[in-house]
Amino acid sequence: MKYQTKEWLTKKYITEELSQEKVARLAGIDRCTIAYWMKKHKIRVRTRAEVKLLQRRKLEEKRKNETLQRMDFKDEDDLASVEEVLETERLFEDNPGLMRALMEREMKEMQTALAAESRRQRSG
């Protein structure tokens, strides 16, 4: 069986970065069987931190691809602006309070501008 070979398991788990669950589904067997053969071939299992990092990287790549598909690029500057937008999204995801703080600051600026406009209209 292909799932019993070190080469196939390495290709699917390490190279293609599939989870044990996905590798098992491809082979039509239980995840525990994949875990058994990986252990037998001394293929190192990812830590939880590595899994989270891998999931995050795949999510970021998916978002980037979706954003690229929605945009019509004319030059390298367009691509740089997409990278900037994606970096901003990551920043807000990592710091939920940051969005709230920015919105509060913007509201204060708008209130200040409205108050100044109101004073100008009354005096003029």
C-alpha positions in Angstrom: 0.0 0.0 0.0 1.3 3.5 -0.9 0.5 4.9 2.5 3.0 2.5 4.1 6.0 3.9 2.2 8.2 6.6 3.7 8.4 8.4 0.3 4.7 8.8 -0.1 4.1 9.8 3.5 7.0 12.3 3.3 5.6 13.8 0.1 2.1 14.2 1.4 2.9 15.3 5.0 6.1 17.2 4.7 6.3 18.4 1.1 2.6 19.1 0.4 2.1 20.1 4.1 -1.1 18.0 4.4 -2.5 17.1 7.9 -2.5 13.5 9.0 -6.3 13.6 8.7 -6.1 14.7 5.0 -3.4 12.2 4.2 -5.6 9.5 5.7 -8.6 10.6 3.7 -6.5 10.5 0.5 -5.4 6.9 1.3 -9.0 5.9 2.4 -7.8 4.8 5.9 -8.0 6.0 9.5 -5.7 8.8 10.8 -4.3 6.4 13.4 -2.9 4.2 10.6 -1.1 7.1 9.1 0.3 8.0 12.6 1.5 4.4 13.0 3.4 4.4 9.6 4.8 7.9 10.2 6.1 6.7 13.6 7.5 3.5 12.0 9.4 5.6 9.4 10.5 8.2 12.0 8.7 11.0 10.3 8.5 13.8 12.8 5.0 15.0 13.7 4.3 18.7 13.7 3.9 20.4 17.1 0.7 22.4 17.8 2.6 25.6 17.3 3.8 24.4 13.9 0.3 23.4 13.0 -1.1 26.9 14.0 1.7 28.6 12.0 1.1 26.5 9.0 -2.7 27.1 9.2 -2.1 30.8 9.5 0.3 30.9 6.5 -2.2 29.0 4.4 -5.0 31.4 5.4 -2.8 34.4 4.5 -2.0 32.9 1.2 -5.6 32.2 0.5 -6.6 35.8 1.3 -3.8 37.1 -0.8 -4.9 35.0 -3.8 -8.5 36.1 -3.3 -7.5 39.8 -3.2 -5.3 39.4 -6.2 -8.2 37.8 -8.1 -10.5 40.8 -7.3 -8.1 43.4 -8.4 -6.9 44.5 -11.9 -3.2 45.0 -11.8 -1.5 47.5 -14.0 2.0 47.5 -12.5 4.2 46.6 -9.5 2.8 49.4 -7.4 -0.7 47.7 -7.5 0.9 44.6 -6.1 2.6 46.5 -3.4 -0.7 48.1 -2.3 -2.2 44.7 -2.0 0.6 43.6 0.3 0.0 46.7 2.3 -3.7 46.0 2.7 -3.0 42.4 3.7 -0.4 43.5 6.3 -3.0 46.0 7.7 -5.6 43.2 8.0 -3.0 41.0 9.8 -2.3 43.9 12.2 -5.9 44.3 13.1 -6.4 40.6 13.6 -3.4 40.4 15.9 -4.5 43.5 17.9 -8.3 43.6 18.2 -8.2 46.7 20.4 -6.3 48.6 17.7 -9.3 48.9 15.5 -11.5 50.2 18.3 -8.9 52.8 19.3 -8.5 54.0 15.7 -12.3 54.3 15.3 -12.5 56.2 18.6 -9.8 58.6 17.5 -11.5 59.1 14.1 -14.8 59.8 15.9 -13.1 62.5 18.1 -11.5 64.1 15.0 -14.9 64.2 13.3 -16.6 65.7 16.3 -13.8 68.3 16.6 -14.2 69.2 12.9 -18.0 69.4 13.2 -17.7 71.6 16.3 -15.3 73.9 14.4 -17.6 74.1 11.4 -20.5 74.9 13.7 -18.5 77.8 15.3 -17.6 79.1 11.9 -21.2 79.2 10.8 -22.4 80.9 13.9 -19.7 83.6 13.8 -19.9 84.1 10.0 
